[in-house]
């Protein structure tokens, strides 16, 4: 039987959430770093890009969509491993 988490009487430590300091860079520099990241890592999630590069997820979303619209990046809707 699995032990359920009880916040009042717990022997299980809750997960630790790591604080990430976002980098503040010009838009064009973020764009270049995202392009390079995608060249190196072929199949990525936007959240992975944001976490690894320490960019705001909203900025990553905006830049990725722009790169897709400009046919610089492609999209794969293949969820198989």
Steps between C-alpha positions, in 0.01 A plus 500: 500500500638841399555753771299816433636844577353647819609859551420495873683181588748414230814294488528573128678815388306704245678577171739793501422767244817654366499874444631603159638846434390607153755658272417840356629518144401694189229330292732431204759333723231280657385409151852397394553292814167324446589421138837358608337301781254347253784409261679312775194341661282368219177428689427742782214644696466875547521452875836322458632792297378749761649303789834420338558851362337668802259700283143597579264234360282769342801639311596151381144435383493830306841443340430136409171597334678773304769255387232252392308770310824604326573134409823505699376223729269213419239336717458130560175382646641152536470405865661159462830438672 
